[in-house]
Amino acid sequence: MGALLLSIASITTARAAEKVLIATYGDPVPAQMAAHDGKFSKATGWNVDWRKFASGTDVIAAMASGDVSIAELGSSPLAIAATQGVDLKVFMIDYVIGKSESLIVRNGSGVGSLADLKGKRVAVPVGSTAHFSLMGALKHAGIQSNELTILNMSPDQIVAAWQQAAIDAAFVWPPAQTEILKTGKRLIGADDVAKWGYPTFNVWVVNTKFAESHAQSLEAFIRAVEEANQAYLKQPSAWTADSQPVKSIAAETGAQPDQVVEVIKGYTFLPLAEQATPEWLGKAIPQTIKKTADFLVSAGRLAHASDDYSNVVDLKYLNKAMK
């Protein structure tokens, strides 16, 4: 009888767990280790359904429809969503983009500098953070967009076009970046472009009403991400291809362990206390969203930009998570 009651209780608990759909790009980051090990479900009490999306445009559509409550979103699609009035709040930085998004030039393309891009065919997912970085790099180099051919391609399309020698360069992220690097070289990374005044990053966003009704679980989610990031930051050299954290990330994302080791170096993970400062979520992030939105207007991706994006960020969940 005791065993039967225990079984019934287990079934009841399983049924009681709320299913929460969370959108991710599937990047090989420490949080993927926590996801693989079930730490998010344990911390939040949710039955977490991780869904991998190919682009920010798809994530925005899923958030707007109400299918997704929490999502990872790049700074460029974030600017689009915020301008279009999608109901979301930034509650945490996922990572700052570095070499994880880079301009790769094909061997034999004749491109050895940004100036050499004139007259070339460059592919990028238009509207993405990589697109913002590409246009920032061109502006820094004094190159007009009509001096080269910019092709709107998804990462998978970039790989296919690369293999057919249909493009000369591409600004993209892994695993597409990893694949095209086999026959190409890195010209610049997003970290270089950030130094020229065009920073890019990924954030975590949440539906406003969902956040208000799930505050404690959202704070637990933040702490789970922080715990995973700190595990990496304390000893990144220990995250080798044969280490358990890297194996967990590889299993969760489908990437090879040796790829995880290299790709993760292209991200910067910020401790929660640093995220809350004016240099990031406290002030600079809303300003960067504004700058990104203005760029997207000039690129024809947005009809207009808002005057102020400070209301897009909500720090109360992060601040409570740190207590």
N, C-alpha and C positions, 0 to 999 in steps of 0.2 A: 504493500500500500504506500509506504514511504517513497519507494522508487517511482511509483505512478504519480504521486503528488509532485515530486521533483520534476518529472517529465512534463507534466501539465504546466507547472510554473515556468519552465524554460520556454515552452511554446508560447505562453502568454506574454512573456518578456519580449520574445522575438517579434511577436505581432505588434507589441506596443511601440517598438522602436520606429521612429519616424524616418521615412525614406527621404533623403535629401540629395538632389542632383547637383553635383559640383563640376563645373566646366574647367578643363585644363588643356594646355597645349602638349602635355606629355614630355616636357623638358626634363632632362636628367639632373634634378636638383635634390637636395637633402630631404625635402618634404615628400618626395616620391618614396624614399625609404620608409618614412613614417606611414605612408598610405599602404605600402606593401605589407607592413607589419601590423596593420589594423589599429594603429594608435589613434587615428582621427575618430573612428567609430567608438573606441573605448573612451576617449576624452569627452566627446560631445554627447554620446548616447544616441547618435543618429545611425541609421542604416545608410552609410554613405555610398552613393553610386557615382563613381568617377567616370566622367565622359570626356573623351579626347576630341578636341575640335581643331580643324586645320587652319582656321584664320579667325582674326578678331571680328570680322564681319559676321561670321556664323555665331560667335559668342554673343554679340550684340542682339542678333535676331532671337536667340534662345532666351536671353534676359528679358527682352521686350515682350515676348510671348508669355512669360511667366513659367516656362518649362524649367529654367535654371534659376536657383536662388543665390548661389555663390559662384564666382568665376574668377579665373585668372585673365587679366586683360592688359595688353600692351598700351603704352602711352598714346600712340596715334589713334587706335580704335577707341580708346577711352575718351579722347577729345571729341571724336565723332559722336559717341553715345551721349556724352554730357551735353553737347550742343543740341542734339536732337531731342533731348528731354527724356531719355530712358531713365526709369526710376532705379537709380543705383547710387551707392556711396563707396568711396575708397576707404577701406579700414586698415589697410596694411600694405607695405611694399613687399613684393615677392623677391625681386632682385633688380639690381642696376645692370644694364646690358653692357658688356664689354666686347671681347673678341668672339663671343658666341654668335654675334651677327657681324658679318664681314663682307667686304667686297672682294670676291674671288675672280681672278682673271685667268682665262684659259691659256694653257701653254701654246705658244705659236700665234697668239692673237696680236702680238706687237704692242701690248699695253704694259708699260713699265712705270707709269706715273698717272696721276689724275688727268693731266693735260692730254695724255694719249687716248683718252676716252672719246675725244671728238671724232665723229664719224663712225663710232662703234655701236654695236647692239648690246644693250645692257638690260637684263631681266631683273624684276623685283616684284613682290606682291604689293601692288599699289594700295596705298592707304595704311600700310603696316608701319611698324617702327623702323624696319629696314628701309622702307621708302623714304621716311623722314631723314634717316641718316644719309642715304644716297643724295638727296637733294641738298642737304646741308653741306656735304662734301663738295658737291658741284659749285655751290655758292661760294664756299671757301676758296676754291680753285679759280673762280671767275669764269666758270663755264656755264653757258646758257643751256637750258634743257632742249632747245631745238638744234643744238650742235651735235646731238647724238640721238640714237633711237632708243627710247625707254619702252620696254615691253612688259605688260602686266601679265605675270605668270604665277601660278601657285608653286610651292616648293617641288612638288612632283613633276610639274610641267617644266620647271627649270632643269631638273636632272635629265629629262627626256630630250630637251632642246640642246643641252650641253653635249650629250652623247652623239647627237647628230651634227655637232659643230654649227648649230644655227644661231648661237649667241656667243659673244666675245667675253662677257663678264656677267656676274650676278651678285646682288647683295641679298644674302639669305642666311638662314640659321640651320643648325643640324636637325635631322640627319642629312638633309640635302647638301648642306655645306660640306659635311664630311665626305660625301660621295664625289662632289666635283673637285675637291682638293686633290683627289688622286691624280688628276691631269691638269691641275692649275696651281696657282699660288695666291696667298693672301696679300692684297695690296694695302688695305686699311681695315681697321675694325671700328665698331661703334664707339669704343673708348677713345679712339683718335678724334672722331667727329665730335664727341662730347667736349673735348678740350677746345674745340673751335666754336663752342656755344650751342651745340645741338644735342643735348643729353637724351637718352632713351631708357626706359625702364618698364618692368611689368609690375602690376599691382594686383591686389585681391580686392574685388568689389562684391557688394552684397545688395540685394533688394532691400529697400528702406523698411518696409513693413515687416519683412521676414526678420531683419536684424532686431527690430524693436520687440518682437515677440519671442526671440531666441537669443537674448543678450548673453546669458550665462554660457550657453553652448558656443556662441561665437567667440567669446573670450577664451574658452577652452581650446577652440580651433587655433586661435592666435598663439597660445602657449605651446601647442603641439608643433606648429611651424617653427617657432623660436627654438624649441628644444632640439629639433632636427638640425637647424642652421648652426646652433652653437656646437653641436657634436662635430660638425665639419670644421668650423672656425677654430676650435681649440687645437685641432691637430690634422690639418688638411693633408699633410704628407703621409698620414696613416691610411688614407683612403686610396689604396692601391687596387689594381684589377682583381686581386684575389681576396680582398677584404669583404667582410659581410655586408657593410653598408652599401658598397658599390654593387655587390651581387644583388642586393635587394632592389636597388634602383634599376639595374639592368633588367631584372625580372619584371618589374612594374612597367617599364617604358618600352621594352623590346630592343633597347640599344645593347651593343656589345660592351662588356666591362671595361675594355681598354678605351673605348670611345667615351664612356662616362667620365673616366679619369681626366681626359683631355678637355672635354666640353665644359665640365663643371668649373674649370679654371677660368673660363670666359665670363663668369658671373661674379658680381659683388653682392654679398649678403650682409645686410645692415642689421645690427642689434636693435631691439625695440626702442631702447632709450635714444638711440641716434635717429631713428625714424621719426620720433616725435618732435625733433628740433626744428627751428625755422629753416634750417638748411635743407630739410626734406619735406615731410608732410605738413609741418607747421606753417610753411609759407612758400617755399621754393616750388613744390610740386604743383600747386594751383597756378603759379606763374608760368611754369613750363607747359601745363595743359593749354593755357591761353596762347602761348607762343606757338605751340603745335597746331592749335585750331586755326590761327592766323595763316600758318603755312599751308594747311589743308584747303583754306579758302583760295589762296593764290594758286594752288595746284588743281583747283576745280573739283575737289572732293567734298567741299562743304559750300553751301550757298552763303553762309554768314558765320561769324564767330560771336560768342557772347562777350560781354564786357568784363565779366568777373566769374571765376570758377572756384572761388574759395568754398562755396557751399557743397562742392562735390566731395570734399574730404570730411570725414567724421572721425575724430580722434578719441571719442569717449570709450570705445570698446578696447582700443589698444592701451589707453591709459589705465583702464581697470584691469586689464590682463597683466600689467606690470606690478600691480599691488600684491 
